[in-house]
Amino acid sequence: MPNVYTFKDFDGSSHRILLDLIRRYAVERRPPSGTDIPAAEGGRRSTRLLDLGAAGGELGSALRGDFDETIGFEYNVDCIGELKGRFDQIVIADLERVAKLPSNVDAIVLADVIEHLRDSRRALALARAALKDDGHAFISVPNIANITIRLGLLFGIFEYRDRGILDFTHIRFYTMRTMRREIENAGFRIIAVRGSSVPVRLIIGNYTPDLVLRAMERVLTWITRVWRGLFAYQIIVVAVKERGRPARS
């Protein structure tokens, strides 16, 4: 099956927000560089990024220069051609059958992944075990409480589609509250929450002037920041290990 997911790099998009958050929390907060100084003394240590839903590899490619090692996991074997050269290592595997992930990871990305899994708790537990004690997890899911879904239900419409919030491969649906609960129950502490705006560029971009699209994106980005639970198209969180708190079964 070919990769149907589009890398969204425009104002208010989930991928642009993810890139910003990863660079802010996992890259900019590193100790100052110093090749001859041990990390414990303030020197720079080796850094590792693990993307557990690599798709076409665009996220890994954008971040490859920010980490010493990047590893991409992908379920769809047809994506391997796109992934070559975008990660240092590529693993084609079913995340639900993986027994263990690479260890000592600084940043783990689960972008639009857990809504596809039968056992999302297990995947989050694997991610937590793979993280360094001061590592960060970056997780995004579609927001089933988005206003477009609510309005559809008002008129009796709930139709699965090839992509989007009601992607036919989604077997789990999250609101802001249920996503927070799932991540916290897995032994994480959430330190940042963002919401992406409805991707109008992908909906009407073919017949709308770019200037108009940019204006719409700015307005939607502002509205989403104010009413995140209602207008967020995707929910993006940054989480760290909650020390002394084991994951709940």
Buried (B, 14 or more C-beta within 10 A) or exposed (E): EEBEBBBBEBBBBBBBBBBEBBBEBBBEEEEEEEEEBEEEEEBBBEBBBBBBBBBBBBBBBBBBEBBEBBBBBBBBEEBBEBBEEBBBEBBBEEBBEBEEBBEBBBBBBBBBBBBBBEEBBBBBBBBBBBBBEEBBBBBBBBBBBBBBBEEBEEEEEEEEEEEBBBBEEBEBBBBBEBBBEBBBBBBBEBEBBBBBBBBBBBEEEEEEEEEEBEEBBEEBBEBBBEEBBBBBBBBBBBBBBBEEEEBEE
